[in-house]
Amino acid sequence: MSSDLLIVALSAGFEDTVANVIAWIVAIAVPIAGIIAFWSVHILPEKKAHQRHHPQAEAIKVMCLMSLLFGGLLWPFAFIWAFMKPPRLQVENASPADQSFDHAAVAQPVEPADAGD
């Protein structure tokens, strides 16, 4: 029984069959694995922005998608942007009724001061 397996294993047809099977597995698996790896790295800025509750996470997502169209040239910018802390702008939460700002006074022209007197 073992001699029959040895004869089959040593035949040229068996080696060709094994080589063809390995070639087909590699030809199918490597591109799929490459696409998955590329996609996983490509959406990394988007994931990090989402994890960090970045206020501009949607813009970073769009930049990652645009980077796919531009061959990955925008990806480093999206990556840096995802880790940047955006500047905080102070916005006062006052309703228009609460504001005591006199718009008419601001609209008045300002008289230039006389420097010579």
Summary of the structure (lengths in Angstrom):
residues: 117
radius of gyration: 33.2
end to end distance: 121.1
largest distance: 121.1
contacts: 212
relative contact order: 0.07
helix: 64%
strand: 0%
